Amino acid sequence: MGVFSDKKALLLDMNSTFMFGEDRFGISEDFSKYYHQIGGGLSRNEVNTIIRSIYAHLSERYPDEAYRHNFPSVKNAVKNAVTHRLNDDETSKIIDTFAFHEMGYIPDEYIEALHKLKKTFQLAVVIDIWAPKSTWLKLFEESGVAILFSAASFSSDHGMVKPSPKPFELVIAQLGIRKEQGLVIGDSVRRDLGGAKAAGLDCILVGGAAHPHAVGCYENLLALSYAI
């Protein structure tokens, strides 16, 4: 198995690694459709303005090193980036709407690949998301992948975002393994490879990303699963 022979666990990124179609915040997106489906009472223009304000607020801070270990929550962004006064119920619906558009889907072939990888390795996830994790956990359960992960870091739980090494170190501690036994899999040179190297972990890049510091590069997670 080459580079894999001394590895016990894979620390997986999520977006564009095994989840796709995420972050639907384009200018043509109508956020009010989902918001009104869940009983929201604000107008279409109000909802679209609010969601875009939240997204802009968080997007500006995401690459900023000053927020690497205290990245604001969506709820915090509602308070600081939205001029509308929202009660608790409307705030909850706005957060749910944001999560719906932030989350993507897991293709069936990637679900199969995760199950295949689980036969050889412990699996864990190191995930940057802005909304609360409950929406993703529900999808993981429905997709049959929740049982595959022995450890997890969701940035919306603790405010630490990649390329900070701390989420990777948190997962390594949860797994109870040595750093040299863990292997990070992700699609981002800056966030996944950068965070892995800062934590003293090897990293394989997928999705077309490449860098000389990576111990391997694969077209996607499917190709990686076939190589093992």
C-alpha positions as CSV (number, residue, x, y, z in Angstrom):
1,M,0.0,0.0,0.0
2,G,3.0,2.3,-0.1
3,V,2.3,5.6,1.7
4,F,-0.7,4.0,3.3
5,S,1.0,1.1,5.0
6,D,1.8,2.8,8.3
7,K,-1.5,4.7,8.4
8,K,-4.4,3.8,10.8
9,A,-6.8,6.7,10.1
10,L,-7.9,9.0,7.4
11,L,-8.9,12.6,8.4
12,L,-11.3,13.6,5.6
13,D,-12.3,17.1,4.5
14,M,-15.9,17.3,3.3
15,N,-16.7,19.9,0.7
16,S,-15.5,18.9,-2.7
17,T,-13.9,15.8,-1.2
18,F,-17.0,13.7,-0.6
19,M,-19.8,16.4,-0.6
20,F,-20.6,18.4,-3.7
21,G,-23.0,21.1,-4.8
22,E,-22.5,23.0,-1.5
23,D,-22.4,26.8,-0.9
24,R,-25.3,27.8,-3.1
25,F,-25.0,31.6,-2.4
26,G,-24.9,32.9,-6.0
27,I,-26.5,36.2,-7.0
28,S,-29.3,34.4,-8.7
29,E,-30.2,32.3,-5.7
30,D,-33.6,32.9,-4.1
31,F,-33.3,32.0,-0.4
32,S,-36.9,32.8,0.3
33,K,-38.1,29.6,-1.4
34,Y,-36.8,27.4,1.4
35,Y,-37.3,30.0,4.1
36,H,-41.0,30.3,3.3
37,Q,-41.3,26.4,3.1
38,I,-40.3,26.3,6.8
39,G,-42.8,29.0,7.8
40,G,-40.7,32.2,7.7
41,G,-42.7,35.4,7.7
42,L,-40.3,37.9,6.1
43,S,-40.6,39.1,2.5
44,R,-38.6,37.7,-0.3
45,N,-36.4,40.8,-0.5
46,E,-35.8,40.9,3.2
47,V,-34.7,37.3,3.4
48,N,-32.4,37.5,0.4
49,T,-30.8,40.7,1.8
50,I,-30.3,39.1,5.2
51,I,-28.8,35.9,3.9
52,R,-26.4,37.8,1.5
53,S,-25.4,40.1,4.3
54,I,-24.5,37.1,6.5
55,Y,-22.6,35.4,3.7
56,A,-20.7,38.6,2.9
57,H,-19.9,39.1,6.6
58,L,-18.5,35.6,7.0
59,S,-16.8,35.4,3.6
60,E,-14.7,38.5,4.5
61,R,-13.5,36.9,7.7
62,Y,-12.9,33.3,6.6
63,P,-9.4,33.8,5.1
64,D,-8.4,36.3,7.8
65,E,-5.9,34.8,10.2
66,A,-7.3,37.0,13.0
67,Y,-10.4,34.8,12.9
68,R,-8.7,31.4,12.6
69,H,-9.4,30.4,16.1
70,N,-12.6,32.4,16.8
71,F,-14.5,32.4,13.6
72,P,-18.0,33.8,14.2
73,S,-21.1,31.7,14.1
74,V,-24.0,32.4,11.7
75,K,-26.0,33.5,14.8
76,N,-23.3,36.0,15.6
77,A,-23.4,37.2,12.0
78,V,-27.1,37.7,12.3
79,K,-26.5,40.0,15.2
80,N,-23.6,41.9,13.7
81,A,-24.3,42.0,9.9
82,V,-28.1,42.3,9.7
83,T,-30.0,45.5,10.2
84,H,-33.4,43.9,10.6
85,R,-34.5,43.2,14.2
86,L,-35.3,39.5,14.3
87,N,-37.0,37.6,17.1
88,D,-35.6,34.2,18.1
89,D,-38.0,32.2,15.9
90,E,-37.1,34.2,12.8
91,T,-33.4,34.0,13.7
92,S,-33.7,30.2,13.8
93,K,-35.4,30.1,10.4
94,I,-32.7,32.3,8.9
95,I,-30.0,30.0,10.3
96,D,-31.8,27.0,9.0
97,T,-32.1,28.6,5.6
98,F,-28.4,29.5,5.5
99,A,-27.6,25.9,6.5
100,F,-29.8,24.5,3.7
101,H,-27.9,26.5,1.1
102,E,-24.5,25.9,2.6
103,M,-25.0,22.1,2.6
104,G,-24.4,20.0,-0.5
105,Y,-25.1,16.3,-1.3
106,I,-23.1,13.1,-1.1
107,P,-23.2,11.1,-4.3
108,D,-23.9,7.4,-4.0
109,E,-20.5,6.4,-5.4
110,Y,-18.8,8.5,-2.7
111,I,-20.9,6.8,0.0
112,E,-19.6,3.5,-1.4
113,A,-16.0,4.8,-1.4
114,L,-16.3,5.8,2.2
115,H,-17.6,2.4,3.2
116,K,-14.7,0.8,1.2
117,L,-12.1,3.0,3.0
118,K,-13.6,2.1,6.4
119,K,-12.7,-1.5,5.9
120,T,-9.0,-0.6,6.0
121,F,-8.9,2.6,8.1
122,Q,-10.5,4.5,10.9
123,L,-12.3,7.4,9.4
124,A,-12.7,10.9,10.8
125,V,-13.8,14.3,9.5
126,V,-12.3,17.7,9.8
127,I,-14.9,20.0,8.5
128,D,-15.3,23.8,8.1
129,I,-18.9,24.8,8.1
130,W,-20.5,28.1,9.1
131,A,-24.0,27.0,10.2
132,P,-24.6,24.6,13.1
133,K,-23.7,21.0,12.3
134,S,-27.2,19.5,12.9
135,T,-28.2,19.7,9.3
136,W,-25.1,17.8,8.2
137,L,-25.5,15.2,10.9
138,K,-29.0,14.5,9.7
139,L,-27.7,14.0,6.1
140,F,-24.9,11.8,7.4
141,E,-27.5,9.6,9.1
142,E,-29.8,9.5,6.1
143,S,-26.9,8.7,3.8
144,G,-25.6,5.9,6.0
145,V,-22.2,7.4,6.6
146,A,-22.6,8.7,10.2
147,I,-21.6,5.3,11.6
148,L,-18.3,5.4,9.6
149,F,-16.7,8.3,11.4
150,S,-14.9,7.6,14.7
151,A,-14.1,11.2,15.4
152,A,-15.1,14.6,14.0
153,S,-14.3,18.3,14.1
154,F,-16.9,20.8,12.9
155,S,-15.7,24.4,13.0
156,S,-19.1,25.7,13.9
157,D,-18.7,23.9,17.2
158,H,-15.6,25.6,18.3
159,G,-14.7,28.5,15.9
160,M,-11.4,27.0,14.8
161,V,-11.1,26.9,11.0
162,K,-8.5,25.4,8.7
163,P,-5.6,25.9,8.1
164,S,-5.3,26.0,11.9
165,P,-3.7,22.8,13.1
166,K,-5.9,22.7,16.1
167,P,-9.0,20.9,14.5
168,F,-6.6,18.2,13.2
169,E,-5.0,17.8,16.6
170,L,-8.4,17.6,18.2
171,V,-9.4,14.7,15.9
172,I,-6.0,12.9,16.4
173,A,-6.6,13.1,20.2
174,Q,-10.2,11.7,19.8
175,L,-8.8,8.8,17.7
176,G,-6.1,8.1,20.2
177,I,-3.4,7.6,17.6
178,R,0.0,9.1,16.9
179,K,0.2,11.9,14.3
180,E,2.3,9.7,12.0
181,Q,-0.6,7.2,11.9
182,G,-3.0,9.8,10.5
183,L,-3.4,10.9,6.9
184,V,-5.4,14.0,5.9
185,I,-7.4,13.8,2.7
186,G,-8.7,17.1,1.2
187,D,-9.0,19.3,-1.9
188,S,-7.5,22.6,-0.7
189,V,-3.8,23.3,-0.7
190,R,-4.2,26.2,1.7
191,R,-6.7,24.8,4.2
192,D,-6.2,21.0,4.1
193,L,-2.5,20.6,3.2
194,G,-1.6,23.8,5.1
195,G,-3.5,22.7,8.2
196,A,-2.2,19.2,8.0
197,K,1.5,20.2,7.7
198,A,1.0,22.7,10.6
199,A,-0.2,19.8,12.7
200,G,2.6,17.5,11.6
201,L,0.4,15.3,9.5
202,D,0.8,13.9,6.0
203,C,-1.8,15.0,3.4
204,I,-3.1,13.6,0.1
205,L,-4.8,16.1,-2.2
206,V,-7.8,15.2,-4.3
207,G,-10.0,17.1,-6.8
208,G,-7.3,18.3,-9.1
209,A,-5.2,20.1,-6.4
210,A,-1.5,19.4,-6.4
211,H,1.5,20.5,-4.3
212,P,5.0,19.1,-3.8
213,H,4.4,18.9,0.0
214,A,1.5,16.5,-0.5
215,V,2.4,12.8,-0.2
216,G,0.0,12.0,-3.1
217,C,-2.5,13.5,-5.5
218,Y,-5.6,11.8,-6.9
219,E,-8.3,12.9,-9.3
220,N,-10.9,12.4,-6.5
221,L,-11.7,10.3,-3.5
222,L,-13.0,7.5,-5.8
223,A,-9.6,7.1,-7.4
224,L,-8.0,7.1,-4.0
225,S,-10.3,4.3,-2.8
226,Y,-9.4,2.2,-5.8
227,A,-5.7,2.7,-5.1
228,I,-5.8,1.2,-1.7
